[in-house]
Amino acid sequence: MYSKGCVINMKKILKLLLIIFLVSINISYLKADCESDKEAVKSLNIDNENYVRDGKFIAGFQITSDQPADLYAEVTEESDTNKVIVEMKNGYMDYLTEYDNEPTQLNVKLYSKSCQKEVLDEFVVEASTLNPFSGLEVCSKVAGASQLCSKYADVSDMTEEEFSKSVKKDINSIMLKINIKNGIRKYLYLALIPFFTIGIGYIIAIRMLKEKRKSVYRGGGIK
């Protein structure tokens, strides 16, 4: 018969074996998830963001994944040593931050929770010095109507009022050209309609005359 001490030792051994078994299964799953996330990283869609909104200068990125992935990003701003962690949820991850309109960089490293701190990818977001007036409402009225609305346009020698007046002048000039083109097209259409009508009527009349002549010839000529 087994002694009580031997039974206790057997139970400890079984528990230890069970823990080792569960850990090995967990490691296997983690390895599989890590490989899956590595594949997902290869087909990520990464869009860098850099624009002016409500007078604020914004930089950042958006990441989307067509494959399920348990990813997160470690973001470090050039002017700051603090790291910001951003997690992917439902195949989407984004990060936006304000900056002082001086050239700067966001350094981004991508990780998977299953890959034990292995860097799967990294990229840099370049934040430029932007046109502070490019986010004004006047620039959204007619897309591309004024080069001054470019976020990279140099407007350092202009006030906001001067900028708005210049953009409105450019918009009016563009709209005038559009209206003139549309007016010319409309005039041409109206002018050509009578010619088309007369031409179609002439073709119909010729065909009717030819058919009449054929029917006369078939009947032995005019009696």
Secondary structure, DSSP 8 states (H G I E B T S, - for coil): ---HHHHHHHHHHHHHHHHHHHHHHHHHHHHHHHHHHHHHHHT-EEEEEEEEETTEEEEEEEEE-SS---EEEEEEETT---EEEEE-BTTEEEEEEEE-SS-EEEEEEEEETTSTT---EEEEEEE----TTTTSGGGGSSTTS-GGGSTT---TT--HHHHHHHHHHHHHHHHHHHHHHHHHHHHHHHHHHHHHHHHHHHHHHHHHHHHHHHHHHHTTS--
